[in-house]
């Protein structure tokens, strides 16, 4: 059919080259069918609560449990890439790019946090600033988790302004790879990681995925702005007043409830 559409008058279906191409196409189809289909799931609030439950019932060190739980909540509610929170290596860190306690500012007036991501993926020169507000529902408040995590870190002798935020009890730094490995252990009873996996990136996708299902509450600009995507919406979002950001988060809370 394709040869005729191209204007070829004489077609030899028994030609060796044509036969080899057809056989190769068959092999490609069979090969594709045997490959496991991997579709990363976006984190949802029920999945997040299950993650927290499995952490709390594990026999891991309390500081490790709090470390993973806090990272997950910040990534979920702040729409942050896990690699922007955690260290790329477990033994060394660079204060110019790794998140430290000096990058986290507590606002007493409304009990919230402002986090400075020094080298986000979009890489603006000044970095990015993420607002973390309270979510006093289902035991999933990122503000409460971050406060408790700070206490755990101080117990480990960490928590200074130049110390990395996410340090494990044995002294190693929490990495994205470690976080993903922990997810596979904790979520294996409800997720087939060969078919429909969950990773650190699932947390960043969580809130935007929920918001897309409720266009009556938030506009596309609100969603892009909250996720700090590199667009005109992001530029507008950086100029929003704190009260406007709180208003967006109140609508996010309504969606999650």
C-alpha positions as MATLAB code, in Angstrom:
seq = 'XXXXXXXXXXXXXXXXXXXXXXXXXXXXXXXXXXXXXXXXXXXXXXXXXXXXXXXXXXXXXXXXXXXXXXXXXXXXXXXXXXXXXXXXXXXXXXXXXXXXXXXXXXXXXXXXXXXXXXXXXXXXXXXXXXXXXXXXXXXXXXXXXXXXXXXXXXXXXXXXXXXXXXXXXXXXXXXXXXXXXXXXXXXXXXXXXXXXXXXXXXXXXXXXXXXXXXXXXXXXXXXXXXXXXXXXXXXXXXXXXXXXXXXXXXXXXXXXX';
ca = [
       0.000    0.000    0.000;
       2.766    2.430    0.930;
       4.712    1.567   -2.235;
       1.674    2.183   -4.393;
       0.978    5.501   -2.639;
       4.557    6.462   -3.415;
       3.981    5.725   -7.085;
       5.914    2.453   -7.379;
       4.351    0.314  -10.107;
       6.283   -2.912   -9.618;
       6.249   -4.386   -6.100;
       8.008   -7.621   -5.249;
       6.763   -8.726   -1.811;
       9.261  -11.608   -1.936;
      12.234   -9.273   -2.249;
      14.849  -10.144    0.399;
      15.163   -6.581    1.690;
      11.378   -6.168    1.936;
      11.091   -9.510    3.760;
      13.807   -8.521    6.203;
      12.096   -5.205    6.932;
       8.752   -6.916    7.570;
      10.394   -9.494    9.817;
      12.185   -6.734   11.699;
       8.904   -4.893   12.218;
       7.373   -8.062   13.681;
      10.305   -8.433   16.060;
       9.961   -4.831   17.216;
       6.279   -5.374   18.009;
       6.989   -8.562   19.947;
       9.857   -6.895   21.786;
       7.682   -3.951   22.786;
       4.984   -6.280   24.101;
       7.412   -8.060   26.410;
       8.736   -4.857   27.959;
       7.129   -4.025   31.325;
       4.975   -0.929   31.110;
       6.011    1.561   33.775;
       3.678    4.439   34.499;
       4.695    6.580   37.452;
       1.743    7.478   39.647;
       1.177   10.918   41.053;
       1.034   11.004   44.827;
      -2.454   11.440   46.267;
      -3.499   12.306   49.797;
      -4.627    8.705   50.555;
      -1.278    7.382   49.247;
       0.545   10.007   51.290;
      -1.292    8.918   54.436;
      -0.436    5.287   53.703;
       3.202    6.269   53.277;
       3.093    7.945   56.691;
       1.393    4.956   58.302;
       3.961    2.512   56.937;
       6.770    4.770   58.126;
       5.320    5.030   61.627;
       4.955    1.247   61.938;
       8.435    0.466   60.602;
      11.311   -0.437   62.917;
      13.531    2.303   61.473;
      15.181    4.898   63.687;
      12.734    7.689   64.662;
      15.032   10.302   63.125;
      15.087    8.421   59.805;
      11.300    8.078   59.808;
      10.889   11.788   60.502;
      13.459   12.664   57.840;
      11.630   10.754   55.101;
       8.197   11.902   56.232;
       9.210   15.573   56.273;
      10.855   15.362   52.850;
       7.715   13.747   51.430;
       5.387   16.364   52.911;
       7.514   19.294   51.746;
       7.756   17.867   48.234;
       3.996   17.214   48.135;
       2.645   20.479   49.562;
       5.417   22.664   48.151;
       5.401   20.978   44.728;
       9.170   20.533   45.038;
      11.446   18.121   43.192;
      12.976   15.638   45.606;
      16.402   16.403   44.176;
      15.975   20.039   45.271;
      15.517   18.911   48.874;
      17.899   15.981   49.237;
      21.631   15.673   48.651;
      22.989   14.088   45.440;
      25.507   12.056   47.493;
      25.325   10.553   50.962;
      28.815   11.509   52.178;
      29.463   15.064   50.997;
      27.422   18.193   50.552;
      27.969   21.618   49.047;
      26.434   24.558   50.939;
      26.026   26.432   47.646;
      23.449   23.923   46.394;
      22.393   21.544   49.213;
      19.425   22.684   51.287;
      20.615   23.793   54.743;
      18.746   25.051   57.797;
      19.914   28.540   56.908;
      17.753   28.313   53.788;
      14.592   27.837   55.858;
      12.917   30.900   57.390;
      10.152   30.527   59.972;
       7.389   33.147   59.973;
       5.998   33.434   63.474;
       3.159   35.742   62.441;
       1.309   32.997   60.566;
       3.217   29.858   61.639;
       4.573   29.107   58.175;
       7.930   28.536   56.487;
       9.699   30.068   53.508;
      12.226   27.737   51.873;
      14.970   28.991   49.573;
      15.893   26.447   46.905;
      19.333   27.647   45.853;
      19.754   25.677   42.628;
      16.355   24.473   41.392;
      16.027   22.640   38.102;
      14.786   25.780   36.330;
      17.978   27.480   37.625;
      17.016   31.163   37.989;
      19.995   33.103   39.355;
      18.308   33.957   42.633;
      16.944   30.442   43.126;
      13.311   29.849   44.041;
      11.303   30.536   47.187;
       8.642   28.099   48.327;
       5.930   28.855   50.878;
       4.970   26.051   53.248;
       1.646   26.566   55.027;
      -0.162   24.516   57.658;
      -2.438   21.661   56.640;
      -3.981   20.572   59.964;
      -5.765   17.511   58.568;
      -5.101   13.770   58.644;
      -1.791   14.200   60.483;
      -0.176   15.465   57.272;
       0.874   18.993   58.238;
       4.199   19.950   56.615;
       4.785   22.774   59.123;
       4.403   20.459   62.128;
       6.583   17.805   60.442;
       9.383   20.291   59.710;
       9.353   21.527   63.314;
       9.552   17.971   64.645;
      12.279   17.115   62.146;
      14.357   20.054   63.419;
      14.074   18.677   66.963;
      15.210   15.230   65.764;
      18.163   16.769   63.931;
      19.221   18.741   67.007;
      19.156   15.488   68.958;
      21.645   14.115   66.426;
      23.912   17.116   66.927;
      22.756   18.695   63.663;
      20.388   21.570   62.971;
      22.876   24.433   62.672;
      22.400   27.016   59.937;
      25.104   25.435   57.760;
      24.005   21.852   58.409;
      22.089   20.001   55.676;
      18.403   19.695   56.483;
      18.087   15.990   55.772;
      20.703   13.949   57.649;
      20.194   10.324   58.682;
      20.980    8.980   62.178;
      24.189    7.253   61.051;
      25.505   10.585   59.749;
      24.895    9.986   56.054;
      22.911   12.458   53.982;
      19.491   11.489   52.696;
      19.576   11.152   48.903;
      16.919   10.800   46.225;
      18.115    7.255   45.542;
      17.724    6.321   49.216;
      14.283    7.920   49.329;
      13.125    5.936   46.281;
      14.512    2.690   47.718;
      12.619    3.343   50.949;
       9.430    3.977   48.979;
       9.699    0.569   47.317;
       9.898   -1.079   50.729;
       7.087    0.904   52.322;
       4.620    0.913   49.417;
       5.151   -2.582   48.016;
       1.832   -3.866   49.383;
      -0.243   -1.407   47.338;
       1.977   -0.685   44.338;
       3.438   -2.943   41.667;
       6.662   -1.091   40.863;
       7.023   -3.016   37.591;
       3.765   -1.589   36.284;
       2.679    1.492   38.186;
       5.489    2.849   40.304;
       5.828    5.632   42.850;
       9.003    7.689   43.168;
      10.137   10.936   44.709;
       8.903   12.758   41.607;
       5.381   11.479   42.340;
       5.229   13.859   45.315;
       5.853   16.962   43.196;
       3.121   15.872   40.783;
       0.581   15.263   43.558;
      -1.054   18.653   44.144;
      -1.043   19.771   40.454;
      -2.733   16.480   39.481;
      -5.464   17.073   42.058;
      -5.899   20.697   40.993;
      -6.314   19.774   37.336;
      -9.444   17.877   38.318;
     -10.967   21.025   39.817;
     -10.721   23.816   37.227;
     -13.611   25.592   38.943;
     -11.405   26.340   41.971;
      -8.026   27.206   40.470;
      -6.925   28.526   37.092;
      -4.095   27.114   35.027;
      -2.048   30.161   35.999;
      -2.611   29.361   39.677;
      -1.460   25.788   39.120;
       1.601   26.791   37.103;
       2.441   29.504   39.589;
       2.185   27.210   42.588;
       4.414   24.660   40.861;
       6.854   27.400   39.785;
       6.972   26.237   36.189;
       9.170   28.314   33.946;
       6.503   30.410   32.286;
       4.875   33.817   32.372;
       2.729   32.481   35.213;
       5.869   31.857   37.261;
       6.967   35.449   36.775;
       3.589   36.682   37.983;
       3.629   34.286   40.907;
       6.947   35.581   42.246;
       5.366   39.027   42.539;
       2.307   37.799   44.441;
       1.819   39.055   47.959;
       1.821   36.552   50.804;
      -1.945   36.965   51.271;
      -2.520   35.945   47.643;
      -0.340   32.861   48.082;
      -2.330   31.964   51.199;
      -5.530   32.314   49.191;
      -4.236   29.861   46.585;
      -3.270   27.394   49.312;
      -6.713   27.684   50.926;
      -8.226   26.559   47.628;
      -5.663   23.738   47.422;
      -6.734   22.688   50.935;
     -10.358   22.669   49.803;
      -9.448   20.332   46.945;
      -7.529   17.967   49.222;
     -10.273   17.844   51.828;
];
